[in-house]
Amino acid sequence: MRAREAMIPNPFTVGPETTLLQFILGVLNGNQTTASVVDGDRLVGMVSVEDVFHRLVPLYVGMTGSLVTALHESYFEEIFAKFKNTPVASVMSREIDAMSPDEPLMQAVALFANKSRKTLPVIDNGRFVGAVTRRSVLAAAARIAGA
């Protein structure tokens, strides 16, 4: 089975200037927590909920309860208020694992398992054409099993 057989042709995408608030609303209105960041038909990055937490709220990552309580009470609100004006380009990952539509689907499974990826962009002749997700791989497996 090839990547194209599990590819989502119109996955969750955002532009580099999309704000983090717009990204979060997209996550809340859909079923994906990772978006491909595209400029025209060119992939320029990936952004995930984890990127938002790790890059904009670094103090909370790995903090113990006693350290969290030492922060002023409105810290959380102050940080998240910045999301209205912060572009995803400022937090997106630029080192991206991607695949071509003709690569074996097991390549995606290996990246999901070994690198904890959730979404893999599919690139064809330099153009972003879709994505393979963990969910789309499971759907392909269910089709094979006759479900």
GUTORMI-218855 format. One record per residue: residue number from 1; residue in three letters; x, y, z of N, C-alpha, C in turn. Coordinates in steps of 0.2 Angstrom, whole numbers, padded with zeros to 4 digits. Example, Ala and Ser with C-alpha at 12.3 -4.5 7.8 and 13.67 -1.06 7.14 Angstrom:
@seq: 1 | type: ala | nx: 0066 | ny: -0028 | nz: 0039 | cax: 0062 | cay: -0022 | caz: 0039 | cx: 0066 | cy: -0016 | cz: 0039
@seq: 2 | type: ser | nx: 0064 | ny: -0011 | nz: 0035 | cax: 0068 | cay: -0005 | caz: 0036 | cx: 0064 | cy: 0000 | cz: 0039
REM end
This chain:
@seq: 1 | type: met | nx: 0004 | ny: -0006 | nz: 0000 | cax: 0000 | cay: 0000 | caz: 0000 | cx: 0004 | cy: 0006 | cz: 0000
@seq: 2 | type: arg | nx: 0003 | ny: 0011 | nz: -0004 | cax: 0006 | cay: 0017 | caz: -0005 | cx: 0003 | cy: 0023 | cz: 0000
@seq: 3 | type: ala | nx: 0007 | ny: 0028 | nz: 0001 | cax: 0005 | cay: 0034 | caz: 0005 | cx: -0002 | cy: 0037 | cz: 0002
@seq: 4 | type: arg | nx: -0002 | ny: 0037 | nz: -0005 | cax: -0008 | cay: 0040 | caz: -0008 | cx: -0014 | cy: 0037 | cz: -0006
@seq: 5 | type: glu | nx: -0014 | ny: 0031 | nz: -0004 | cax: -0020 | cay: 0027 | caz: -0003 | cx: -0023 | cy: 0028 | cz: 0004
@seq: 6 | type: ala | nx: -0019 | ny: 0032 | nz: 0008 | cax: -0021 | cay: 0034 | caz: 0015 | cx: -0021 | cy: 0042 | cz: 0016
@seq: 7 | type: met | nx: -0019 | ny: 0045 | nz: 0010 | cax: -0018 | cay: 0052 | caz: 0010 | cx: -0025 | cy: 0056 | cz: 0011
@seq: 8 | type: ile | nx: -0025 | ny: 0061 | nz: 0015 | cax: -0031 | cay: 0066 | caz: 0015 | cx: -0029 | cy: 0071 | cz: 0011
@seq: 9 | type: pro | nx: -0033 | ny: 0072 | nz: 0005 | cax: -0031 | cay: 0077 | caz: 0000 | cx: -0032 | cy: 0085 | cz: 0003
@seq: 10 | type: asn | nx: -0036 | ny: 0086 | nz: 0008 | cax: -0038 | cay: 0092 | caz: 0010 | cx: -0037 | cy: 0093 | cz: 0018
@seq: 11 | type: pro | nx: -0031 | ny: 0092 | nz: 0020 | cax: -0030 | cay: 0091 | caz: 0027 | cx: -0030 | cy: 0098 | cz: 0030
@seq: 12 | type: phe | nx: -0030 | ny: 0099 | nz: 0037 | cax: -0030 | cay: 0105 | caz: 0041 | cx: -0023 | cy: 0109 | cz: 0039
@seq: 13 | type: thr | nx: -0024 | ny: 0114 | nz: 0036 | cax: -0018 | cay: 0119 | caz: 0034 | cx: -0019 | cy: 0126 | cz: 0036
@seq: 14 | type: val | nx: -0014 | ny: 0129 | nz: 0037 | cax: -0014 | cay: 0136 | caz: 0039 | cx: -0008 | cy: 0140 | cz: 0035
@seq: 15 | type: gly | nx: -0009 | ny: 0146 | nz: 0035 | cax: -0003 | cay: 0150 | caz: 0032 | cx: 0001 | cy: 0152 | cz: 0037
@seq: 16 | type: pro | nx: 0007 | ny: 0155 | nz: 0035 | cax: 0012 | cay: 0157 | caz: 0040 | cx: 0010 | cy: 0163 | cz: 0044
@seq: 17 | type: glu | nx: 0006 | ny: 0167 | nz: 0042 | cax: 0003 | cay: 0173 | caz: 0045 | cx: -0003 | cy: 0171 | cz: 0049
@seq: 18 | type: thr | nx: -0006 | ny: 0165 | nz: 0049 | cax: -0012 | cay: 0163 | caz: 0053 | cx: -0010 | cy: 0164 | cz: 0060
@seq: 19 | type: thr | nx: -0014 | ny: 0167 | nz: 0064 | cax: -0013 | cay: 0168 | caz: 0071 | cx: -0013 | cy: 0162 | cz: 0075
@seq: 20 | type: leu | nx: -0010 | ny: 0162 | nz: 0081 | cax: -0011 | cay: 0156 | caz: 0085 | cx: -0018 | cy: 0155 | cz: 0087
@seq: 21 | type: leu | nx: -0022 | ny: 0160 | nz: 0088 | cax: -0029 | cay: 0160 | caz: 0090 | cx: -0033 | cy: 0157 | cz: 0085
@seq: 22 | type: gln | nx: -0031 | ny: 0159 | nz: 0078 | cax: -0035 | cay: 0156 | caz: 0073 | cx: -0033 | cy: 0148 | cz: 0072
@seq: 23 | type: phe | nx: -0027 | ny: 0146 | nz: 0073 | cax: -0025 | cay: 0139 | caz: 0073 | cx: -0029 | cy: 0135 | cz: 0079
@seq: 24 | type: ile | nx: -0029 | ny: 0138 | nz: 0085 | cax: -0032 | cay: 0135 | caz: 0090 | cx: -0040 | cy: 0134 | cz: 0089
@seq: 25 | type: leu | nx: -0043 | ny: 0139 | nz: 0086 | cax: -0050 | cay: 0138 | caz: 0084 | cx: -0051 | cy: 0133 | cz: 0079
@seq: 26 | type: gly | nx: -0046 | ny: 0132 | nz: 0074 | cax: -0046 | cay: 0127 | caz: 0069 | cx: -0046 | cy: 0120 | cz: 0072
@seq: 27 | type: val | nx: -0041 | ny: 0119 | nz: 0077 | cax: -0041 | cay: 0113 | caz: 0081 | cx: -0047 | cy: 0112 | cz: 0085
@seq: 28 | type: leu | nx: -0050 | ny: 0116 | nz: 0088 | cax: -0056 | cay: 0115 | caz: 0092 | cx: -0062 | cy: 0114 | cz: 0087
@seq: 29 | type: asn | nx: -0062 | ny: 0116 | nz: 0081 | cax: -0068 | cay: 0115 | caz: 0076 | cx: -0067 | cy: 0109 | cz: 0072
@seq: 30 | type: gly | nx: -0061 | ny: 0105 | nz: 0072 | cax: -0059 | cay: 0100 | caz: 0068 | cx: -0057 | cy: 0094 | cz: 0072
@seq: 31 | type: asn | nx: -0054 | ny: 0089 | nz: 0069 | cax: -0052 | cay: 0083 | caz: 0073 | cx: -0044 | cy: 0082 | cz: 0072
@seq: 32 | type: gln | nx: -0040 | ny: 0087 | nz: 0071 | cax: -0033 | cay: 0087 | caz: 0070 | cx: -0030 | cy: 0092 | cz: 0075
@seq: 33 | type: thr | nx: -0024 | ny: 0090 | nz: 0078 | cax: -0021 | cay: 0094 | caz: 0082 | cx: -0014 | cy: 0097 | cz: 0079
@seq: 34 | type: thr | nx: -0013 | ny: 0095 | nz: 0073 | cax: -0007 | cay: 0097 | caz: 0069 | cx: -0009 | cy: 0100 | cz: 0063
@seq: 35 | type: ala | nx: -0006 | ny: 0105 | nz: 0060 | cax: -0008 | cay: 0108 | caz: 0054 | cx: -0002 | cy: 0109 | cz: 0050
@seq: 36 | type: ser | nx: -0002 | ny: 0108 | nz: 0043 | cax: 0003 | cay: 0109 | caz: 0039 | cx: 0003 | cy: 0117 | cz: 0037
@seq: 37 | type: val | nx: 0009 | ny: 0120 | nz: 0038 | cax: 0009 | cay: 0127 | caz: 0036 | cx: 0011 | cy: 0128 | cz: 0029
@seq: 38 | type: val | nx: 0007 | ny: 0131 | nz: 0025 | cax: 0008 | cay: 0131 | caz: 0018 | cx: 0008 | cy: 0138 | cz: 0015
@seq: 39 | type: asp | nx: 0012 | ny: 0140 | nz: 0011 | cax: 0013 | cay: 0146 | caz: 0007 | cx: 0011 | cy: 0145 | cz: 0000
@seq: 40 | type: gly | nx: 0005 | ny: 0146 | nz: -0002 | cax: 0003 | cay: 0144 | caz: -0009 | cx: 0003 | cy: 0136 | cz: -0009
@seq: 41 | type: asp | nx: 0006 | ny: 0133 | nz: -0013 | cax: 0006 | cay: 0125 | caz: -0013 | cx: 0013 | cy: 0123 | cz: -0010
@seq: 42 | type: arg | nx: 0017 | ny: 0127 | nz: -0007 | cax: 0023 | cay: 0125 | caz: -0004 | cx: 0023 | cy: 0124 | cz: 0003
@seq: 43 | type: leu | nx: 0025 | ny: 0118 | nz: 0006 | cax: 0025 | cay: 0117 | caz: 0013 | cx: 0031 | cy: 0121 | cz: 0016
@seq: 44 | type: val | nx: 0029 | ny: 0125 | nz: 0021 | cax: 0035 | cay: 0129 | caz: 0025 | cx: 0036 | cy: 0127 | cz: 0032
@seq: 45 | type: gly | nx: 0031 | ny: 0123 | nz: 0035 | cax: 0032 | cay: 0121 | caz: 0041 | cx: 0026 | cy: 0117 | cz: 0044
@seq: 46 | type: met | nx: 0026 | ny: 0115 | nz: 0050 | cax: 0021 | cay: 0111 | caz: 0053 | cx: 0020 | cy: 0115 | cz: 0060
@seq: 47 | type: val | nx: 0014 | ny: 0115 | nz: 0062 | cax: 0012 | cay: 0118 | caz: 0069 | cx: 0007 | cy: 0113 | cz: 0072
@seq: 48 | type: ser | nx: 0009 | ny: 0112 | nz: 0079 | cax: 0004 | cay: 0108 | caz: 0083 | cx: 0003 | cy: 0111 | cz: 0090
@seq: 49 | type: val | nx: -0002 | ny: 0108 | nz: 0093 | cax: -0004 | cay: 0110 | caz: 0100 | cx: 0003 | cy: 0110 | cz: 0104
@seq: 50 | type: glu | nx: 0007 | ny: 0105 | nz: 0103 | cax: 0013 | cay: 0104 | caz: 0107 | cx: 0017 | cy: 0110 | cz: 0106
@seq: 51 | type: asp | nx: 0018 | ny: 0112 | nz: 0100 | cax: 0022 | cay: 0118 | caz: 0098 | cx: 0020 | cy: 0124 | cz: 0102
@seq: 52 | type: val | nx: 0013 | ny: 0125 | nz: 0102 | cax: 0011 | cay: 0131 | caz: 0106 | cx: 0013 | cy: 0130 | cz: 0113
@seq: 53 | type: phe | nx: 0012 | ny: 0125 | nz: 0116 | cax: 0013 | cay: 0124 | caz: 0123 | cx: 0021 | cy: 0125 | cz: 0125
@seq: 54 | type: his | nx: 0025 | ny: 0121 | nz: 0121 | cax: 0032 | cay: 0121 | caz: 0122 | cx: 0035 | cy: 0128 | cz: 0120
@seq: 55 | type: arg | nx: 0033 | ny: 0131 | nz: 0115 | cax: 0037 | cay: 0137 | caz: 0113 | cx: 0034 | cy: 0144 | cz: 0117
@seq: 56 | type: leu | nx: 0027 | ny: 0144 | nz: 0118 | cax: 0025 | cay: 0150 | caz: 0121 | cx: 0023 | cy: 0150 | cz: 0128
@seq: 57 | type: val | nx: 0023 | ny: 0144 | nz: 0131 | cax: 0022 | cay: 0143 | caz: 0138 | cx: 0028 | cy: 0138 | cz: 0141
@seq: 58 | type: pro | nx: 0034 | ny: 0140 | nz: 0140 | cax: 0039 | cay: 0136 | caz: 0142 | cx: 0040 | cy: 0135 | cz: 0149
@seq: 59 | type: leu | nx: 0038 | ny: 0140 | nz: 0153 | cax: 0038 | cay: 0139 | caz: 0160 | cx: 0034 | cy: 0134 | cz: 0163
@seq: 60 | type: tyr | nx: 0029 | ny: 0132 | nz: 0160 | cax: 0024 | cay: 0127 | caz: 0163 | cx: 0027 | cy: 0120 | cz: 0161
@seq: 61 | type: val | nx: 0031 | ny: 0119 | nz: 0156 | cax: 0034 | cay: 0112 | caz: 0154 | cx: 0039 | cy: 0110 | cz: 0159
@seq: 62 | type: gly | nx: 0037 | ny: 0105 | nz: 0163 | cax: 0041 | cay: 0102 | caz: 0168 | cx: 0041 | cy: 0105 | cz: 0174
@seq: 63 | type: met | nx: 0037 | ny: 0110 | nz: 0175 | cax: 0036 | cay: 0113 | caz: 0182 | cx: 0033 | cy: 0109 | cz: 0187
@seq: 64 | type: thr | nx: 0035 | ny: 0109 | nz: 0193 | cax: 0032 | cay: 0106 | caz: 0199 | cx: 0026 | cy: 0110 | cz: 0201
@seq: 65 | type: gly | nx: 0022 | ny: 0107 | nz: 0205 | cax: 0016 | cay: 0111 | caz: 0207 | cx: 0018 | cy: 0117 | cz: 0211
@seq: 66 | type: ser | nx: 0024 | ny: 0117 | nz: 0215 | cax: 0026 | cay: 0123 | caz: 0219 | cx: 0029 | cy: 0128 | cz: 0215
@seq: 67 | type: leu | nx: 0032 | ny: 0127 | nz: 0209 | cax: 0034 | cay: 0132 | caz: 0205 | cx: 0028 | cy: 0135 | cz: 0201
@seq: 68 | type: val | nx: 0023 | ny: 0132 | nz: 0199 | cax: 0018 | cay: 0134 | caz: 0196 | cx: 0014 | cy: 0139 | cz: 0200
@seq: 69 | type: thr | nx: 0013 | ny: 0138 | nz: 0207 | cax: 0010 | cay: 0142 | caz: 0211 | cx: 0013 | cy: 0148 | cz: 0213
@seq: 70 | type: ala | nx: 0020 | ny: 0149 | nz: 0211 | cax: 0024 | cay: 0155 | caz: 0213 | cx: 0023 | cy: 0160 | cz: 0207
@seq: 71 | type: leu | nx: 0020 | ny: 0158 | nz: 0202 | cax: 0018 | cay: 0163 | caz: 0196 | cx: 0012 | cy: 0167 | cz: 0198
@seq: 72 | type: his | nx: 0012 | ny: 0173 | nz: 0196 | cax: 0006 | cay: 0177 | caz: 0197 | cx: 0000 | cy: 0174 | cz: 0194
@seq: 73 | type: glu | nx: -0006 | ny: 0175 | nz: 0197 | cax: -0012 | cay: 0172 | caz: 0195 | cx: -0014 | cy: 0173 | cz: 0188
@seq: 74 | type: ser | nx: -0013 | ny: 0179 | nz: 0185 | cax: -0015 | cay: 0180 | caz: 0178 | cx: -0010 | cy: 0178 | cz: 0173
@seq: 75 | type: tyr | nx: -0005 | ny: 0175 | nz: 0175 | cax: 0001 | cay: 0173 | caz: 0170 | cx: -0002 | cy: 0169 | cz: 0164
@seq: 76 | type: phe | nx: -0006 | ny: 0164 | nz: 0165 | cax: -0009 | cay: 0160 | caz: 0160 | cx: -0013 | cy: 0165 | cz: 0155
@seq: 77 | type: glu | nx: -0017 | ny: 0169 | nz: 0158 | cax: -0021 | cay: 0173 | caz: 0154 | cx: -0017 | cy: 0178 | cz: 0150
@seq: 78 | type: glu | nx: -0012 | ny: 0181 | nz: 0153 | cax: -0007 | cay: 0185 | caz: 0149 | cx: -0004 | cy: 0182 | cz: 0143
@seq: 79 | type: ile | nx: -0001 | ny: 0176 | nz: 0144 | cax: 0002 | cay: 0172 | caz: 0139 | cx: -0003 | cy: 0171 | cz: 0133
@seq: 80 | type: phe | nx: -0009 | ny: 0168 | nz: 0135 | cax: -0013 | cay: 0166 | caz: 0130 | cx: -0017 | cy: 0172 | cz: 0126
@seq: 81 | type: ala | nx: -0017 | ny: 0178 | nz: 0129 | cax: -0019 | cay: 0184 | caz: 0126 | cx: -0015 | cy: 0186 | cz: 0120
@seq: 82 | type: lys | nx: -0009 | ny: 0184 | nz: 0120 | cax: -0004 | cay: 0186 | caz: 0115 | cx: -0006 | cy: 0182 | cz: 0109
@seq: 83 | type: phe | nx: -0010 | ny: 0176 | nz: 0109 | cax: -0011 | cay: 0172 | caz: 0103 | cx: -0015 | cy: 0176 | cz: 0098
@seq: 84 | type: lys | nx: -0018 | ny: 0181 | nz: 0100 | cax: -0022 | cay: 0185 | caz: 0095 | cx: -0018 | cy: 0188 | cz: 0089
@seq: 85 | type: asn | nx: -0011 | ny: 0189 | nz: 0091 | cax: -0007 | cay: 0193 | caz: 0087 | cx: -0001 | cy: 0189 | cz: 0085
@seq: 86 | type: thr | nx: 0000 | ny: 0183 | nz: 0087 | cax: 0006 | cay: 0179 | caz: 0086 | cx: 0005 | cy: 0175 | cz: 0080
@seq: 87 | type: pro | nx: 0009 | ny: 0175 | nz: 0075 | cax: 0008 | cay: 0171 | caz: 0069 | cx: 0011 | cy: 0164 | cz: 0070
@seq: 88 | type: val | nx: 0008 | ny: 0159 | nz: 0067 | cax: 0011 | cay: 0152 | caz: 0068 | cx: 0018 | cy: 0151 | cz: 0066
@seq: 89 | type: ala | nx: 0020 | ny: 0155 | nz: 0061 | cax: 0027 | cay: 0155 | caz: 0059 | cx: 0032 | cy: 0156 | cz: 0064
@seq: 90 | type: ser | nx: 0030 | ny: 0159 | nz: 0070 | cax: 0035 | cay: 0160 | caz: 0075 | cx: 0036 | cy: 0154 | cz: 0080
@seq: 91 | type: val | nx: 0031 | ny: 0149 | nz: 0079 | cax: 0032 | cay: 0143 | caz: 0083 | cx: 0032 | cy: 0137 | cz: 0079
@seq: 92 | type: met | nx: 0031 | ny: 0137 | nz: 0073 | cax: 0030 | cay: 0131 | caz: 0069 | cx: 0037 | cy: 0127 | cz: 0068
@seq: 93 | type: ser | nx: 0037 | ny: 0121 | nz: 0067 | cax: 0043 | cay: 0117 | caz: 0066 | cx: 0045 | cy: 0118 | cz: 0059
@seq: 94 | type: arg | nx: 0051 | ny: 0119 | nz: 0058 | cax: 0053 | cay: 0119 | caz: 0051 | cx: 0057 | cy: 0113 | cz: 0048
@seq: 95 | type: glu | nx: 0059 | ny: 0109 | nz: 0053 | cax: 0062 | cay: 0102 | caz: 0052 | cx: 0056 | cy: 0097 | cz: 0051
@seq: 96 | type: ile | nx: 0055 | ny: 0095 | nz: 0045 | cax: 0049 | cay: 0091 | caz: 0044 | cx: 0050 | cy: 0085 | cz: 0041
@seq: 97 | type: asp | nx: 0047 | ny: 0080 | nz: 0043 | cax: 0047 | cay: 0073 | caz: 0040 | cx: 0041 | cy: 0073 | cz: 0035
@seq: 98 | type: ala | nx: 0043 | ny: 0072 | nz: 0029 | cax: 0037 | cay: 0072 | caz: 0024 | cx: 0038 | cy: 0066 | cz: 0019
@seq: 99 | type: met | nx: 0033 | ny: 0064 | nz: 0015 | cax: 0034 | cay: 0058 | caz: 0011 | cx: 0031 | cy: 0060 | cz: 0004
@seq: 100 | type: ser | nx: 0032 | ny: 0056 | nz: -0001 | cax: 0029 | cay: 0057 | caz: -0007 | cx: 0023 | cy: 0052 | cz: -0008
@seq: 101 | type: pro | nx: 0019 | ny: 0053 | nz: -0012 | cax: 0013 | cay: 0049 | caz: -0013 | cx: 0014 | cy: 0042 | cz: -0014
@seq: 102 | type: asp | nx: 0020 | ny: 0041 | nz: -0018 | cax: 0022 | cay: 0034 | caz: -0020 | cx: 0026 | cy: 0030 | cz: -0015
@seq: 103 | type: glu | nx: 0028 | ny: 0033 | nz: -0009 | cax: 0031 | cay: 0029 | caz: -0004 | cx: 0027 | cy: 0024 | cz: -0001
@seq: 104 | type: pro | nx: 0030 | ny: 0019 | nz: 0002 | cax: 0026 | cay: 0014 | caz: 0006 | cx: 0023 | cy: 0017 | cz: 0012
@seq: 105 | type: leu | nx: 0017 | ny: 0015 | nz: 0013 | cax: 0013 | cay: 0018 | caz: 0019 | cx: 0016 | cy: 0016 | cz: 0025
@seq: 106 | type: met | nx: 0020 | ny: 0010 | nz: 0025 | cax: 0024 | cay: 0008 | caz: 0031 | cx: 0029 | cy: 0013 | cz: 0033
@seq: 107 | type: gln | nx: 0031 | ny: 0017 | nz: 0029 | cax: 0036 | cay: 0022 | caz: 0030 | cx: 0032 | cy: 0027 | cz: 0035
@seq: 108 | type: ala | nx: 0026 | ny: 0029 | nz: 0034 | cax: 0022 | cay: 0033 | caz: 0038 | cx: 0021 | cy: 0030 | cz: 0045
@seq: 109 | type: val | nx: 0020 | ny: 0023 | nz: 0045 | cax: 0019 | cay: 0020 | caz: 0051 | cx: 0025 | cy: 0020 | cz: 0056
@seq: 110 | type: ala | nx: 0031 | ny: 0019 | nz: 0052 | cax: 0037 | cay: 0019 | caz: 0056 | cx: 0038 | cy: 0026 | cz: 0059
@seq: 111 | type: leu | nx: 0037 | ny: 0031 | nz: 0055 | cax: 0038 | cay: 0038 | caz: 0058 | cx: 0033 | cy: 0039 | cz: 0064
@seq: 112 | type: phe | nx: 0027 | ny: 0037 | nz: 0063 | cax: 0022 | cay: 0038 | caz: 0069 | cx: 0025 | cy: 0034 | cz: 0075
@seq: 113 | type: ala | nx: 0027 | ny: 0028 | nz: 0074 | cax: 0029 | cay: 0024 | caz: 0080 | cx: 0036 | cy: 0027 | cz: 0083
@seq: 114 | type: asn | nx: 0041 | ny: 0028 | nz: 0078 | cax: 0047 | cay: 0030 | caz: 0081 | cx: 0049 | cy: 0037 | cz: 0082
@seq: 115 | type: lys | nx: 0045 | ny: 0041 | nz: 0079 | cax: 0046 | cay: 0049 | caz: 0080 | cx: 0040 | cy: 0052 | cz: 0083
@seq: 116 | type: ser | nx: 0035 | ny: 0048 | nz: 0085 | cax: 0029 | cay: 0051 | caz: 0088 | cx: 0026 | cy: 0057 | cz: 0084
@seq: 117 | type: arg | nx: 0026 | ny: 0056 | nz: 0077 | cax: 0023 | cay: 0060 | caz: 0073 | cx: 0016 | cy: 0059 | cz: 0073
@seq: 118 | type: lys | nx: 0012 | ny: 0064 | nz: 0071 | cax: 0004 | cay: 0063 | caz: 0071 | cx: 0002 | cy: 0064 | cz: 0064
@seq: 119 | type: thr | nx: 0005 | ny: 0068 | nz: 0060 | cax: 0004 | cay: 0070 | caz: 0053 | cx: 0010 | cy: 0070 | cz: 0049
@seq: 120 | type: leu | nx: 0009 | ny: 0067 | nz: 0043 | cax: 0015 | cay: 0068 | caz: 0038 | cx: 0013 | cy: 0071 | cz: 0032
@seq: 121 | type: pro | nx: 0016 | ny: 0077 | nz: 0030 | cax: 0014 | cay: 0080 | caz: 0024 | cx: 0016 | cy: 0076 | cz: 0018
@seq: 122 | type: val | nx: 0012 | ny: 0076 | nz: 0013 | cax: 0014 | cay: 0073 | caz: 0007 | cx: 0016 | cy: 0078 | cz: 0001
@seq: 123 | type: ile | nx: 0022 | ny: 0077 | nz: -0001 | cax: 0024 | cay: 0082 | caz: -0006 | cx: 0025 | cy: 0078 | cz: -0013
@seq: 124 | type: asp | nx: 0023 | ny: 0081 | nz: -0018 | cax: 0023 | cay: 0078 | caz: -0025 | cx: 0026 | cy: 0083 | cz: -0029
@seq: 125 | type: asn | nx: 0032 | ny: 0082 | nz: -0032 | cax: 0036 | cay: 0087 | caz: -0036 | cx: 0037 | cy: 0094 | cz: -0033
@seq: 126 | type: gly | nx: 0038 | ny: 0094 | nz: -0026 | cax: 0039 | cay: 0100 | caz: -0023 | cx: 0033 | cy: 0104 | cz: -0021
@seq: 127 | type: arg | nx: 0027 | ny: 0101 | nz: -0022 | cax: 0020 | cay: 0104 | caz: -0021 | cx: 0017 | cy: 0100 | cz: -0015
@seq: 128 | type: phe | nx: 0014 | ny: 0103 | nz: -0010 | cax: 0010 | cay: 0100 | caz: -0005 | cx: 0004 | cy: 0098 | cz: -0008
@seq: 129 | type: val | nx: 0003 | ny: 0091 | nz: -0007 | cax: -0004 | cay: 0089 | caz: -0010 | cx: -0008 | cy: 0085 | cz: -0005
@seq: 130 | type: gly | nx: -0006 | ny: 0085 | nz: 0001 | cax: -0010 | cay: 0082 | caz: 0006 | cx: -0006 | cy: 0079 | cz: 0012
@seq: 131 | type: ala | nx: -0009 | ny: 0075 | nz: 0016 | cax: -0006 | cay: 0073 | caz: 0022 | cx: -0009 | cy: 0066 | cz: 0024
@seq: 132 | type: val | nx: -0004 | ny: 0062 | nz: 0027 | cax: -0006 | cay: 0056 | caz: 0030 | cx: -0006 | cy: 0056 | cz: 0037
@seq: 133 | type: thr | nx: -0011 | ny: 0054 | nz: 0041 | cax: -0012 | cay: 0055 | caz: 0048 | cx: -0012 | cy: 0048 | cz: 0051
@seq: 134 | type: arg | nx: -0012 | ny: 0048 | nz: 0057 | cax: -0012 | cay: 0041 | caz: 0061 | cx: -0019 | cy: 0039 | cz: 0060
@seq: 135 | type: arg | nx: -0024 | ny: 0043 | nz: 0060 | cax: -0031 | cay: 0041 | caz: 0059 | cx: -0032 | cy: 0039 | cz: 0052
@seq: 136 | type: ser | nx: -0029 | ny: 0042 | nz: 0047 | cax: -0030 | cay: 0040 | caz: 0040 | cx: -0027 | cy: 0033 | cz: 0038
@seq: 137 | type: val | nx: -0021 | ny: 0032 | nz: 0042 | cax: -0018 | cay: 0025 | caz: 0041 | cx: -0023 | cy: 0020 | cz: 0044
@seq: 138 | type: leu | nx: -0026 | ny: 0021 | nz: 0050 | cax: -0031 | cay: 0016 | caz: 0053 | cx: -0037 | cy: 0015 | cz: 0049
@seq: 139 | type: ala | nx: -0039 | ny: 0021 | nz: 0045 | cax: -0045 | cay: 0020 | caz: 0041 | cx: -0043 | cy: 0015 | cz: 0035
@seq: 140 | type: ala | nx: -0037 | ny: 0016 | nz: 0032 | cax: -0035 | cay: 0012 | caz: 0027 | cx: -0034 | cy: 0005 | cz: 0029
@seq: 141 | type: ala | nx: -0032 | ny: 0004 | nz: 0035 | cax: -0031 | cay: -0003 | caz: 0038 | cx: -0038 | cy: -0006 | cz: 0039
@seq: 142 | type: ala | nx: -0043 | ny: -0002 | nz: 0041 | cax: -0050 | cay: -0005 | caz: 0042 | cx: -0053 | cy: -0007 | cz: 0035
@seq: 143 | type: arg | nx: -0051 | ny: -0003 | nz: 0030 | cax: -0054 | cay: -0004 | caz: 0023 | cx: -0051 | cy: -0011 | cz: 0021
@seq: 144 | type: ile | nx: -0045 | ny: -0012 | nz: 0022 | cax: -0041 | cay: -0018 | caz: 0020 | cx: -0045 | cy: -0024 | cz: 0024
@seq: 145 | type: ala | nx: -0046 | ny: -0023 | nz: 0030 | cax: -0049 | cay: -0028 | caz: 0034 | cx: -0057 | cy: -0030 | cz: 0032
@seq: 146 | type: gly | nx: -0059 | ny: -0025 | nz: 0028 | cax: -0066 | cay: -0026 | caz: 0026 | cx: -0071 | cy: -0023 | cz: 0030
@seq: 147 | type: ala | nx: -0069 | ny: -0018 | nz: 0034 | cax: -0074 | cay: -0015 | caz: 0039 | cx: -0077 | cy: -0009 | cz: 0035
REM end
